[in-house]
Amino acid sequence: MTDEPGSPLRIFSETEIRHFLAREVQRCTRYQDFLSVCLIRATYAGAPVPEVDRAVTSRIAEMLRSTDIVGAIGPDIAVLLVHTPDTDAGMIADRIRDRIQGDTVEVPPAGRTHVTLTVGLASFPTDATSDGGLLAHAETQLQAAPRD
């Protein structure tokens, strides 16, 4: 799914992700394009470990196109799938979940553990037409998603 193998990954801060989301919503409004937002929550045994969260976020970014935007919003991983309608976003979210949950990660000091991902999706213009509306819808979907 990545456009250029070996291209550097960029994981954006919450401020940057929110800025990109606002810009993408403006672009989609102007050009009548699609945008999907995924909020992903990674859980695993033990207390949160920043290195594990970064590794999961990087792994997700590696699976996506170079035009997609990955970062953090609060404790969650945020993914902006540009030019992506809701049906395609659902397939991408399933693929991410399947690939990440199929692996184990190192969680010091406990050793290797499985990561469980919970995903909330929102799509422009189907679910909302503002950045705040998209985030609220994705958060609602994230909270309502079944836990594995």
TAKA-V26936 format. One record per residue. N is the residue number from 1. PHI is phi in radians with two decimals (999 if undefined). Layout:
n = <N | N>
phi = <PHI | PHI>
This chain:
n = <1 | 2 | 3 | 4 | 5 | 6 | 7 | 8 | 9 | 10 | 11 | 12 | 13 | 14 | 15 | 16 | 17 | 18 | 19 | 20 | 21 | 22 | 23 | 24 | 25 | 26 | 27 | 28 | 29 | 30 | 31 | 32 | 33 | 34 | 35 | 36 | 37 | 38 | 39 | 40 | 41 | 42 | 43 | 44 | 45 | 46 | 47 | 48 | 49 | 50 | 51 | 52 | 53 | 54 | 55 | 56 | 57 | 58 | 59 | 60 | 61 | 62 | 63 | 64 | 65 | 66 | 67 | 68 | 69 | 70 | 71 | 72 | 73 | 74 | 75 | 76 | 77 | 78 | 79 | 80 | 81 | 82 | 83 | 84 | 85 | 86 | 87 | 88 | 89 | 90 | 91 | 92 | 93 | 94 | 95 | 96 | 97 | 98 | 99 | 100 | 101 | 102 | 103 | 104 | 105 | 106 | 107 | 108 | 109 | 110 | 111 | 112 | 113 | 114 | 115 | 116 | 117 | 118 | 119 | 120 | 121 | 122 | 123 | 124 | 125 | 126 | 127 | 128 | 129 | 130 | 131 | 132 | 133 | 134 | 135 | 136 | 137 | 138 | 139 | 140 | 141 | 142 | 143 | 144 | 145 | 146 | 147 | 148>
phi = <999 | -1.33 | -1.30 | -2.23 | -1.06 | 1.45 | -1.24 | -1.15 | -1.50 | -2.20 | -1.81 | -1.61 | -1.29 | -1.06 | -1.06 | -1.16 | -1.08 | -1.10 | -1.12 | -1.07 | -1.09 | -1.06 | -1.16 | -1.16 | -1.12 | -1.06 | -1.10 | -1.13 | -1.14 | -1.17 | -1.81 | 0.88 | -1.90 | -1.76 | -2.66 | -2.18 | -2.07 | -1.98 | -1.87 | -2.14 | -1.98 | -1.71 | -2.21 | -2.77 | -1.12 | 1.59 | -1.29 | -1.01 | -2.14 | -0.95 | -1.13 | -1.20 | -1.06 | -1.14 | -1.13 | -1.14 | -1.07 | -1.12 | -1.09 | -1.11 | -1.05 | -1.12 | -1.43 | -1.76 | -1.23 | -1.16 | -1.45 | -1.37 | -2.11 | -2.18 | -2.95 | -2.19 | -2.28 | 1.06 | -1.44 | -1.77 | -1.53 | -1.92 | -2.23 | -1.78 | -1.71 | -1.29 | 0.96 | -2.21 | -1.28 | -1.04 | -1.12 | -1.19 | -1.07 | -1.08 | -1.16 | -1.15 | -1.08 | -1.10 | -1.11 | -1.05 | -1.01 | -1.08 | -1.25 | -1.26 | -1.23 | -1.37 | -1.88 | -2.01 | -2.21 | -1.43 | -2.13 | -1.16 | -1.60 | -1.23 | 1.80 | -1.49 | -2.54 | -1.49 | -1.82 | -1.91 | -1.94 | -2.00 | -2.17 | -2.05 | -2.03 | -2.52 | -2.23 | -1.66 | -1.72 | -1.07 | -1.65 | -2.91 | -2.18 | -2.36 | -1.10 | -1.12 | -1.14 | -1.13 | -1.12 | -1.10 | -1.15 | -1.10 | -1.13 | -1.07 | -1.11 | -1.12 | -1.17 | -1.50 | -1.16 | -1.15 | -1.64 | -1.36>
